[in-house]
């Protein structure tokens, strides 16, 4: 006997959870540098809206399902309309590991990266006008 199922409704939002030693410090950074909007307070997990239905959860590593580690194999990437304006903004915020914006013809983007307070890499990118056509 075979049962046919239909795919359930699409997700309503997306949350990437990152694990921190110092959640209040991470909150201040995501609010001040990225302009993230506080969306959900779960006590030891603070969820911020980054864009549309994309969210990041800042989790107290002593309570969450994972632990903060030195190796940060996760990158948060934000697509913006003007990467150079964002670079000017981020530069004055005195963030760690800030790179200069670079074009990638292969990917069709202009981007730069920097680190949050505990070493998660943030990439800010814009679509190259040539690639958009």
N, CA, C and O atoms as a GROMACS GRO file, in nm:
protein
  532
    1UNK      N    1   0.084  -0.118   0.000
    1UNK     CA    2   0.000   0.000   0.000
    1UNK      C    3   0.089   0.125   0.000
    1UNK      O    4   0.180   0.136   0.082
    2UNK      N    5   0.064   0.216  -0.090
    2UNK     CA    6   0.143   0.337  -0.106
    2UNK      C    7   0.061   0.458  -0.062
    2UNK      O    8  -0.056   0.473  -0.098
    3UNK      N    9   0.125   0.543   0.016
    3UNK     CA   10   0.060   0.666   0.061
    3UNK      C   11   0.130   0.783  -0.009
    3UNK      O   12   0.252   0.793  -0.007
    4UNK      N   13   0.052   0.871  -0.069
    4UNK     CA   14   0.105   0.988  -0.134
    4UNK      C   15   0.080   1.109  -0.045
    4UNK      O   16  -0.033   1.138  -0.006
    5UNK      N   17   0.188   1.178  -0.014
    5UNK     CA   18   0.177   1.298   0.069
    5UNK      C   19   0.213   1.420  -0.014
    5UNK      O   20   0.298   1.414  -0.103
    6UNK      N   21   0.147   1.530   0.016
    6UNK     CA   22   0.182   1.658  -0.045
    6UNK      C   23   0.277   1.730   0.049
    6UNK      O   24   0.270   1.716   0.171
    7UNK      N   25   0.364   1.807  -0.011
    7UNK     CA   26   0.456   1.885   0.070
    7UNK      C   27   0.376   1.982   0.157
    7UNK      O   28   0.282   2.044   0.109
    8UNK      N   29   0.414   1.994   0.285
    8UNK     CA   30   0.343   2.089   0.372
    8UNK      C   31   0.368   2.233   0.328
    8UNK      O   32   0.448   2.259   0.239
    9UNK      N   33   0.298   2.326   0.392
    9UNK     CA   34   0.313   2.469   0.362
    9UNK      C   35   0.460   2.512   0.378
    9UNK      O   36   0.533   2.457   0.460
   10UNK      N   37   0.500   2.609   0.298
   10UNK     CA   38   0.637   2.661   0.301
   10UNK      C   39   0.667   2.723   0.438
   10UNK      O   40   0.575   2.768   0.506
   11UNK      N   41   0.794   2.726   0.478
   11UNK     CA   42   0.830   2.790   0.604
   11UNK      C   43   0.788   2.937   0.607
   11UNK      O   44   0.784   3.004   0.504
   12UNK      N   45   0.756   2.985   0.727
   12UNK     CA   46   0.714   3.124   0.744
   12UNK      C   47   0.832   3.218   0.767
   12UNK      O   48   0.826   3.335   0.730
   13UNK      N   49   0.937   3.166   0.827
   13UNK     CA   50   1.058   3.244   0.846
   13UNK      C   51   1.176   3.151   0.861
   13UNK      O   52   1.159   3.031   0.880
   14UNK      N   53   1.294   3.208   0.852
   14UNK     CA   54   1.418   3.131   0.863
   14UNK      C   55   1.500   3.191   0.975
   14UNK      O   56   1.514   3.313   0.983
   15UNK      N   57   1.554   3.106   1.062
   15UNK     CA   58   1.639   3.152   1.172
   15UNK      C   59   1.770   3.073   1.169
   15UNK      O   60   1.768   2.950   1.172
   16UNK      N   61   1.882   3.143   1.164
   16UNK     CA   62   2.012   3.082   1.180
   16UNK      C   63   2.056   3.110   1.323
   16UNK      O   64   2.066   3.226   1.363
   17UNK      N   65   2.080   3.005   1.400
   17UNK     CA   66   2.120   3.022   1.539
   17UNK      C   67   2.272   3.021   1.551
   17UNK      O   68   2.339   2.931   1.501
   18UNK      N   69   2.325   3.123   1.618
   18UNK     CA   70   2.468   3.136   1.646
   18UNK      C   71   2.486   3.132   1.797
   18UNK      O   72   2.403   3.183   1.872
   19UNK      N   73   2.594   3.071   1.842
   19UNK     CA   74   2.616   3.048   1.985
   19UNK      C   75   2.727   3.138   2.037
   19UNK      O   76   2.837   3.142   1.982
   20UNK      N   77   2.695   3.211   2.147
   20UNK     CA   78   2.784   3.313   2.200
   20UNK      C   79   2.814   3.292   2.348
   20UNK      O   80   2.733   3.238   2.423
   21UNK      N   81   2.932   3.337   2.388
   21UNK     CA   82   2.968   3.345   2.530
   21UNK      C   83   2.901   3.467   2.593
   21UNK      O   84   2.861   3.463   2.709
   22UNK      N   85   2.889   3.577   2.516
   22UNK     CA   86   2.838   3.703   2.567
   22UNK      C   87   2.724   3.754   2.477
   22UNK      O   88   2.748   3.831   2.384
   23UNK      N   89   2.602   3.709   2.505
   23UNK     CA   90   2.487   3.745   2.423
   23UNK      C   91   2.458   3.895   2.426
   23UNK      O   92   2.432   3.952   2.319
   24UNK      N   93   2.462   3.964   2.541
   24UNK     CA   94   2.436   4.108   2.538
   24UNK      C   95   2.534   4.185   2.447
   24UNK      O   96   2.494   4.280   2.380
   25UNK      N   97   2.659   4.144   2.445
   25UNK     CA   98   2.758   4.207   2.356
   25UNK      C   99   2.720   4.181   2.210
   25UNK      O  100   2.729   4.271   2.126
   26UNK      N  101   2.679   4.059   2.180
   26UNK     CA  102   2.636   4.025   2.043
   26UNK      C  103   2.511   4.105   2.005
   26UNK      O  104   2.501   4.154   1.893
   27UNK      N  105   2.416   4.119   2.098
   27UNK     CA  106   2.295   4.197   2.071
   27UNK      C  107   2.329   4.340   2.034
   27UNK      O  108   2.277   4.393   1.936
   28UNK      N  109   2.416   4.402   2.112
   28UNK     CA  110   2.455   4.540   2.088
   28UNK      C  111   2.517   4.552   1.949
   28UNK      O  112   2.487   4.647   1.877
   29UNK      N  113   2.601   4.458   1.910
   29UNK     CA  114   2.666   4.459   1.779
   29UNK      C  115   2.564   4.446   1.666
   29UNK      O  116   2.565   4.526   1.573
   30UNK      N  117   2.477   4.345   1.673
   30UNK     CA  118   2.381   4.322   1.566
   30UNK      C  119   2.282   4.438   1.552
   30UNK      O  120   2.237   4.468   1.441
   31UNK      N  121   2.246   4.502   1.662
   31UNK     CA  122   2.158   4.618   1.656
   31UNK      C  123   2.232   4.740   1.599
   31UNK      O  124   2.182   4.804   1.507
   32UNK      N  125   2.349   4.771   1.654
   32UNK     CA  126   2.422   4.892   1.618
   32UNK      C  127   2.484   4.884   1.479
   32UNK      O  128   2.469   4.977   1.400
   33UNK      N  129   2.552   4.774   1.448
   33UNK     CA  130   2.625   4.765   1.322
   33UNK      C  131   2.535   4.725   1.206
   33UNK      O  132   2.543   4.783   1.098
   34UNK      N  133   2.448   4.625   1.227
   34UNK     CA  134   2.366   4.574   1.118
   34UNK      C  135   2.224   4.630   1.115
   34UNK      O  136   2.151   4.608   1.019
   35UNK      N  137   2.185   4.701   1.221
   35UNK     CA  138   2.049   4.754   1.226
   35UNK      C  139   1.944   4.646   1.238
   35UNK      O  140   1.829   4.666   1.201
   36UNK      N  141   1.984   4.530   1.292
   36UNK     CA  142   1.890   4.419   1.308
   36UNK      C  143   1.779   4.459   1.405
   36UNK      O  144   1.803   4.528   1.503
   37UNK      N  145   1.657   4.413   1.375
   37UNK     CA  146   1.540   4.447   1.457
   37UNK      C  147   1.510   4.332   1.551
   37UNK      O  148   1.490   4.219   1.508
   38UNK      N  149   1.505   4.362   1.682
   38UNK     CA  150   1.473   4.262   1.783
   38UNK      C  151   1.333   4.208   1.755
   38UNK      O  152   1.238   4.286   1.746
   39UNK      N  153   1.320   4.076   1.742
   39UNK     CA  154   1.193   4.018   1.701
   39UNK      C  155   1.132   3.925   1.806
   39UNK      O  156   1.012   3.933   1.833
   40UNK      N  157   1.213   3.837   1.865
   40UNK     CA  158   1.160   3.736   1.957
   40UNK      C  159   1.256   3.720   2.075
   40UNK      O  160   1.376   3.702   2.056
   41UNK      N  161   1.201   3.728   2.196
   41UNK     CA  162   1.282   3.707   2.316
   41UNK      C  163   1.248   3.570   2.373
   41UNK      O  164   1.138   3.547   2.423
   42UNK      N  165   1.344   3.480   2.366
   42UNK     CA  166   1.326   3.346   2.422
   42UNK      C  167   1.408   3.330   2.550
   42UNK      O  168   1.444   3.218   2.588
   43UNK      N  169   1.435   3.440   2.616
   43UNK     CA  170   1.516   3.434   2.737
   43UNK      C  171   1.663   3.427   2.703
   43UNK      O  172   1.727   3.530   2.680
   44UNK      N  173   1.718   3.307   2.699
   44UNK     CA  174   1.860   3.289   2.670
   44UNK      C  175   1.889   3.284   2.519
   44UNK      O  176   2.003   3.261   2.479
   45UNK      N  177   1.787   3.305   2.437
   45UNK     CA  178   1.802   3.316   2.292
   45UNK      C  179   1.729   3.441   2.247
   45UNK      O  180   1.610   3.458   2.273
   46UNK      N  181   1.800   3.528   2.179
   46UNK     CA  182   1.744   3.655   2.130
   46UNK      C  183   1.743   3.649   1.978
   46UNK      O  184   1.848   3.632   1.916
   47UNK      N  185   1.626   3.664   1.919
   47UNK     CA  186   1.613   3.649   1.774
   47UNK      C  187   1.591   3.786   1.711
   47UNK      O  188   1.507   3.865   1.754
   48UNK      N  189   1.671   3.812   1.605
   48UNK     CA  190   1.668   3.939   1.534
   48UNK      C  191   1.632   3.919   1.389
   48UNK      O  192   1.679   3.825   1.324
   49UNK      N  193   1.547   4.008   1.337
   49UNK     CA  194   1.515   4.007   1.195
   49UNK      C  195   1.626   4.080   1.121
   49UNK      O  196   1.661   4.193   1.155
   50UNK      N  197   1.682   4.014   1.019
   50UNK     CA  198   1.785   4.076   0.937
   50UNK      C  199   1.726   4.134   0.809
   50UNK      O  200   1.761   4.244   0.768
   51UNK      N  201   1.635   4.057   0.746
   51UNK     CA  202   1.570   4.102   0.622
   51UNK      C  203   1.452   4.010   0.594
   51UNK      O  204   1.466   3.888   0.601
   52UNK      N  205   1.337   4.068   0.564
   52UNK     CA  206   1.220   3.986   0.532
   52UNK      C  207   1.196   3.879   0.637
   52UNK      O  208   1.176   3.909   0.755
   53UNK      N  209   1.198   3.754   0.593
   53UNK     CA  210   1.175   3.642   0.684
   53UNK      C  211   1.307   3.581   0.733
   53UNK      O  212   1.305   3.475   0.797
   54UNK      N  213   1.420   3.646   0.705
   54UNK     CA  214   1.551   3.595   0.748
   54UNK      C  215   1.585   3.651   0.886
   54UNK      O  216   1.583   3.772   0.907
   55UNK      N  217   1.617   3.562   0.977
   55UNK     CA  218   1.646   3.600   1.115
   55UNK      C  219   1.776   3.534   1.162
   55UNK      O  220   1.820   3.433   1.106
   56UNK      N  221   1.834   3.593   1.265
   56UNK     CA  222   1.949   3.532   1.332
   56UNK      C  223   1.914   3.522   1.481
   56UNK      O  224   1.862   3.616   1.540
   57UNK      N  225   1.944   3.406   1.538
   57UNK     CA  226   1.921   3.384   1.680
   57UNK      C  227   2.054   3.388   1.753
   57UNK      O  228   2.145   3.313   1.719
   58UNK      N  229   2.065   3.474   1.853
   58UNK     CA  230   2.186   3.487   1.933
   58UNK      C  231   2.163   3.407   2.061
   58UNK      O  232   2.084   3.446   2.146
   59UNK      N  233   2.232   3.295   2.074
   59UNK     CA  234   2.204   3.198   2.179
   59UNK      C  235   2.314   3.196   2.284
   59UNK      O  236   2.432   3.196   2.251
   60UNK      N  237   2.274   3.195   2.410
   60UNK     CA  238   2.368   3.177   2.521
   60UNK      C  239   2.418   3.034   2.514
   60UNK      O  240   2.343   2.939   2.536
   61UNK      N  241   2.547   3.018   2.482
   61UNK     CA  242   2.603   2.886   2.459
   61UNK      C  243   2.595   2.794   2.580
   61UNK      O  244   2.605   2.672   2.566
   62UNK      N  245   2.578   2.851   2.699
   62UNK     CA  246   2.568   2.767   2.819
   62UNK      C  247   2.431   2.702   2.831
   62UNK      O  248   2.412   2.610   2.911
   63UNK      N  249   2.333   2.749   2.751
   63UNK     CA  250   2.197   2.696   2.758
   63UNK      C  251   2.150   2.630   2.628
   63UNK      O  252   2.060   2.547   2.632
   64UNK      N  253   2.208   2.666   2.516
   64UNK     CA  254   2.161   2.618   2.387
   64UNK      C  255   2.201   2.475   2.356
   64UNK      O  256   2.270   2.409   2.434
   65UNK      N  257   2.157   2.430   2.240
   65UNK     CA  258   2.184   2.293   2.195
   65UNK      C  259   2.330   2.272   2.155
   65UNK      O  260   2.377   2.159   2.153
   66UNK      N  261   2.400   2.379   2.122
   66UNK     CA  262   2.540   2.373   2.082
   66UNK      C  263   2.623   2.460   2.176
   66UNK      O  264   2.569   2.528   2.263
   67UNK      N  265   2.752   2.458   2.156
   67UNK     CA  266   2.843   2.540   2.235
   67UNK      C  267   2.921   2.632   2.142
   67UNK      O  268   2.951   2.596   2.028
   68UNK      N  269   2.954   2.750   2.192
   68UNK     CA  270   3.040   2.840   2.115
   68UNK      C  271   3.176   2.774   2.101
   68UNK      O  272   3.223   2.706   2.192
   69UNK      N  273   3.238   2.793   1.986
   69UNK     CA  274   3.370   2.735   1.963
   69UNK      C  275   3.459   2.837   1.894
   69UNK      O  276   3.412   2.937   1.839
   70UNK      N  277   3.588   2.812   1.897
   70UNK     CA  278   3.684   2.902   1.832
   70UNK      C  279   3.662   2.901   1.681
   70UNK      O  280   3.663   3.006   1.618
   71UNK      N  281   3.643   2.782   1.623
   71UNK     CA  282   3.618   2.769   1.480
   71UNK      C  283   3.476   2.815   1.450
   71UNK      O  284   3.381   2.766   1.511
   72UNK      N  285   3.460   2.909   1.358
   72UNK     CA  286   3.329   2.964   1.321
   72UNK      C  287   3.302   2.934   1.174
   72UNK      O  288   3.324   3.020   1.089
   73UNK      N  289   3.253   2.813   1.142
   73UNK     CA  290   3.234   2.776   1.002
   73UNK      C  291   3.103   2.827   0.941
   73UNK      O  292   3.053   2.770   0.844
   74UNK      N  293   3.048   2.933   0.998
   74UNK     CA  294   2.923   2.991   0.950
   74UNK      C  295   2.948   3.135   0.909
   74UNK      O  296   3.019   3.209   0.978
   75UNK      N  297   2.891   3.174   0.796
   75UNK     CA  298   2.899   3.312   0.751
   75UNK      C  299   2.756   3.363   0.730
   75UNK      O  300   2.674   3.295   0.668
   76UNK      N  301   2.728   3.481   0.782
   76UNK     CA  302   2.600   3.548   0.755
   76UNK      C  303   2.625   3.640   0.636
   76UNK      O  304   2.717   3.722   0.638
   77UNK      N  305   2.544   3.626   0.532
   77UNK     CA  306   2.559   3.709   0.412
   77UNK      C  307   2.433   3.794   0.396
   77UNK      O  308   2.321   3.743   0.397
   78UNK      N  309   2.454   3.923   0.380
   78UNK     CA  310   2.343   4.017   0.361
   78UNK      C  311   2.360   4.087   0.227
   78UNK      O  312   2.464   4.147   0.200
   79UNK      N  313   2.258   4.078   0.142
   79UNK     CA  314   2.261   4.148   0.014
   79UNK      C  315   2.197   4.285   0.034
   79UNK      O  316   2.087   4.297   0.087
   80UNK      N  317   2.269   4.387  -0.010
   80UNK     CA  318   2.225   4.526   0.007
   80UNK      C  319   2.228   4.597  -0.128
   80UNK      O  320   2.295   4.551  -0.221
   81UNK      N  321   2.156   4.709  -0.140
   81UNK     CA  322   2.157   4.780  -0.268
   81UNK      C  323   2.287   4.855  -0.296
   81UNK      O  324   2.323   4.874  -0.412
   82UNK      N  325   2.360   4.898  -0.190
   82UNK     CA  326   2.482   4.978  -0.208
   82UNK      C  327   2.591   4.929  -0.114
   82UNK      O  328   2.600   4.973   0.001
   83UNK      N  329   2.674   4.838  -0.163
   83UNK     CA  330   2.778   4.778  -0.080
   83UNK      C  331   2.880   4.883  -0.033
   83UNK      O  332   2.932   4.872   0.078
   84UNK      N  333   2.908   4.982  -0.114
   84UNK     CA  334   3.008   5.082  -0.076
   84UNK      C  335   2.958   5.171   0.038
   84UNK      O  336   3.035   5.207   0.127
   85UNK      N  337   2.830   5.207   0.036
   85UNK     CA  338   2.773   5.284   0.147
   85UNK      C  339   2.778   5.202   0.275
   85UNK      O  340   2.809   5.255   0.382
   86UNK      N  341   2.748   5.071   0.264
   86UNK     CA  342   2.757   4.984   0.382
   86UNK      C  343   2.901   4.973   0.431
   86UNK      O  344   2.924   4.969   0.552
   87UNK      N  345   2.997   4.968   0.341
   87UNK     CA  346   3.138   4.961   0.382
   87UNK      C  347   3.176   5.087   0.458
   87UNK      O  348   3.244   5.080   0.561
   88UNK      N  349   3.134   5.202   0.410
   88UNK     CA  350   3.162   5.328   0.481
   88UNK      C  351   3.104   5.323   0.622
   88UNK      O  352   3.170   5.363   0.718
   89UNK      N  353   2.980   5.274   0.635
   89UNK     CA  354   2.914   5.264   0.766
   89UNK      C  355   2.988   5.167   0.859
   89UNK      O  356   3.017   5.201   0.973
   90UNK      N  357   3.018   5.050   0.809
   90UNK     CA  358   3.082   4.947   0.892
   90UNK      C  359   3.222   4.991   0.934
   90UNK      O  360   3.265   4.964   1.046
   91UNK      N  361   3.295   5.058   0.844
   91UNK     CA  362   3.431   5.103   0.877
   91UNK      C  363   3.432   5.194   1.000
   91UNK      O  364   3.520   5.181   1.085
   92UNK      N  365   3.336   5.285   1.011
   92UNK     CA  366   3.335   5.375   1.127
   92UNK      C  367   3.289   5.305   1.254
   92UNK      O  368   3.302   5.361   1.363
   93UNK      N  369   3.235   5.184   1.243
   93UNK     CA  370   3.193   5.107   1.360
   93UNK      C  371   3.309   5.033   1.425
   93UNK      O  372   3.292   4.971   1.531
   94UNK      N  373   3.427   5.038   1.363
   94UNK     CA  374   3.549   4.978   1.419
   94UNK      C  375   3.533   4.827   1.442
   94UNK      O  376   3.562   4.776   1.550
   95UNK      N  377   3.488   4.755   1.338
   95UNK     CA  378   3.470   4.611   1.348
   95UNK      C  379   3.602   4.539   1.320
   95UNK      O  380   3.695   4.598   1.265
   96UNK      N  381   3.610   4.415   1.359
   96UNK     CA  382   3.730   4.333   1.339
   96UNK      C  383   3.733   4.273   1.200
   96UNK      O  384   3.629   4.243   1.142
   97UNK      N  385   3.854   4.256   1.146
   97UNK     CA  386   3.880   4.182   1.022
   97UNK      C  387   3.806   4.238   0.900
   97UNK      O  388   3.766   4.163   0.812
   98UNK      N  389   3.789   4.369   0.896
   98UNK     CA  390   3.720   4.433   0.783
   98UNK      C  391   3.808   4.429   0.659
   98UNK      O  392   3.925   4.466   0.664
   99UNK      N  393   3.752   4.384   0.547
   99UNK     CA  394   3.822   4.385   0.420
   99UNK      C  395   3.770   4.499   0.333
   99UNK      O  396   3.666   4.558   0.363
  100UNK      N  397   3.841   4.529   0.228
  100UNK     CA  398   3.795   4.627   0.130
  100UNK      C  399   3.694   4.560   0.038
  100UNK      O  400   3.702   4.439   0.015
  101UNK      N  401   3.599   4.635  -0.017
  101UNK     CA  402   3.506   4.577  -0.114
  101UNK      C  403   3.581   4.532  -0.239
  101UNK      O  404   3.673   4.598  -0.286
  102UNK      N  405   3.539   4.416  -0.291
  102UNK     CA  406   3.598   4.362  -0.414
  102UNK      C  407   3.489   4.311  -0.505
  102UNK      O  408   3.386   4.261  -0.460
  103UNK      N  409   3.513   4.323  -0.634
  103UNK     CA  410   3.421   4.269  -0.733
  103UNK      C  411   3.460   4.125  -0.765
  103UNK      O  412   3.578   4.092  -0.773
  104UNK      N  413   3.359   4.041  -0.782
  104UNK     CA  414   3.378   3.906  -0.831
  104UNK      C  415   3.292   3.891  -0.956
  104UNK      O  416   3.171   3.873  -0.948
  105UNK      N  417   3.359   3.898  -1.072
  105UNK     CA  418   3.286   3.880  -1.198
  105UNK      C  419   3.227   3.739  -1.204
  105UNK      O  420   3.118   3.720  -1.257
  106UNK      N  421   3.300   3.643  -1.152
  106UNK     CA  422   3.254   3.504  -1.154
  106UNK      C  423   3.120   3.488  -1.081
  106UNK      O  424   3.030   3.419  -1.129
  107UNK      N  425   3.107   3.553  -0.964
  107UNK     CA  426   2.984   3.543  -0.885
  107UNK      C  427   2.884   3.654  -0.917
  107UNK      O  428   2.767   3.645  -0.880
  108UNK      N  429   2.931   3.758  -0.986
  108UNK     CA  430   2.842   3.869  -1.020
  108UNK      C  431   2.809   3.957  -0.900
  108UNK      O  432   2.701   4.015  -0.893
  109UNK      N  433   2.904   3.968  -0.806
  109UNK     CA  434   2.880   4.047  -0.685
  109UNK      C  435   2.999   4.138  -0.655
  109UNK      O  436   3.110   4.116  -0.704
  110UNK      N  437   2.972   4.238  -0.573
  110UNK     CA  438   3.074   4.320  -0.508
  110UNK      C  439   3.051   4.298  -0.360
  110UNK      O  440   2.938   4.309  -0.313
  111UNK      N  441   3.159   4.267  -0.284
  111UNK     CA  442   3.139   4.228  -0.144
  111UNK      C  443   3.259   4.261  -0.057
  111UNK      O  444   3.370   4.281  -0.106
  112UNK      N  445   3.232   4.266   0.072
  112UNK     CA  446   3.338   4.274   0.174
  112UNK      C  447   3.292   4.192   0.293
  112UNK      O  448   3.175   4.158   0.306
  113UNK      N  449   3.387   4.162   0.382
  113UNK     CA  450   3.355   4.084   0.501
  113UNK      C  451   3.416   4.149   0.625
  113UNK      O  452   3.507   4.231   0.616
  114UNK      N  453   3.363   4.109   0.740
  114UNK     CA  454   3.416   4.149   0.870
  114UNK      C  455   3.364   4.050   0.971
  114UNK      O  456   3.279   3.966   0.940
  115UNK      N  457   3.416   4.058   1.094
  115UNK     CA  458   3.376   3.964   1.199
  115UNK      C  459   3.288   4.031   1.303
  115UNK      O  460   3.303   4.150   1.332
  116UNK      N  461   3.195   3.952   1.359
  116UNK     CA  462   3.117   4.000   1.473
  116UNK      C  463   3.203   3.986   1.599
  116UNK      O  464   3.317   3.942   1.588
  117UNK      N  465   3.153   4.021   1.717
  117UNK     CA  466   3.238   4.023   1.836
  117UNK      C  467   3.301   3.889   1.875
  117UNK      O  468   3.404   3.887   1.943
  118UNK      N  469   3.241   3.777   1.834
  118UNK     CA  470   3.299   3.648   1.869
  118UNK      C  471   3.354   3.572   1.749
  118UNK      O  472   3.384   3.453   1.760
  119UNK      N  473   3.368   3.640   1.635
  119UNK     CA  474   3.438   3.582   1.521
  119UNK      C  475   3.353   3.522   1.411
  119UNK      O  476   3.409   3.466   1.317
  120UNK      N  477   3.220   3.533   1.418
  120UNK     CA  478   3.139   3.490   1.304
  120UNK      C  479   3.160   3.591   1.192
  120UNK      O  480   3.157   3.712   1.216
  121UNK      N  481   3.180   3.543   1.070
  121UNK     CA  482   3.204   3.632   0.958
  121UNK      C  483   3.072   3.681   0.900
  121UNK      O  484   2.978   3.604   0.881
  122UNK      N  485   3.067   3.811   0.872
  122UNK     CA  486   2.952   3.874   0.807
  122UNK      C  487   3.000   3.918   0.669
  122UNK      O  488   3.103   3.983   0.656
  123UNK      N  489   2.924   3.883   0.566
  123UNK     CA  490   2.954   3.932   0.431
  123UNK      C  491   2.842   4.026   0.390
  123UNK      O  492   2.724   3.996   0.406
  124UNK      N  493   2.881   4.140   0.336
  124UNK     CA  494   2.786   4.236   0.280
  124UNK      C  495   2.813   4.238   0.130
  124UNK      O  496   2.927   4.257   0.087
  125UNK      N  497   2.708   4.217   0.050
  125UNK     CA  498   2.728   4.210  -0.095
  125UNK      C  499   2.617   4.282  -0.170
  125UNK      O  500   2.504   4.297  -0.122
  126UNK      N  501   2.653   4.326  -0.290
  126UNK     CA  502   2.560   4.383  -0.387
  126UNK      C  503   2.580   4.311  -0.519
  126UNK      O  504   2.689   4.261  -0.548
  127UNK      N  505   2.475   4.308  -0.598
  127UNK     CA  506   2.485   4.250  -0.732
  127UNK      C  507   2.554   4.352  -0.822
  127UNK      O  508   2.521   4.471  -0.820
  128UNK      N  509   2.650   4.304  -0.902
  128UNK     CA  510   2.714   4.392  -0.999
  128UNK      C  511   2.612   4.426  -1.107
  128UNK      O  512   2.537   4.340  -1.153
  129UNK      N  513   2.610   4.551  -1.147
  129UNK     CA  514   2.513   4.596  -1.247
  129UNK      C  515   2.522   4.514  -1.376
  129UNK      O  516   2.420   4.483  -1.438
  130UNK      N  517   2.644   4.478  -1.416
  130UNK     CA  518   2.662   4.398  -1.537
  130UNK      C  519   2.594   4.262  -1.522
  130UNK      O  520   2.536   4.209  -1.617
  131UNK      N  521   2.602   4.205  -1.401
  131UNK     CA  522   2.544   4.072  -1.376
  131UNK      C  523   2.392   4.078  -1.368
  131UNK      O  524   2.325   3.981  -1.400
  132UNK      N  525   2.339   4.193  -1.327
  132UNK     CA  526   2.194   4.204  -1.309
  132UNK      C  527   2.120   4.207  -1.444
  132UNK      O  528   2.003   4.171  -1.451
  133UNK      N  529   2.188   4.249  -1.549
  133UNK     CA  530   2.123   4.261  -1.679
  133UNK      C  531   2.096   4.129  -1.746
  133UNK      O  532   2.041   4.125  -1.856
   0.00000   0.00000   0.00000
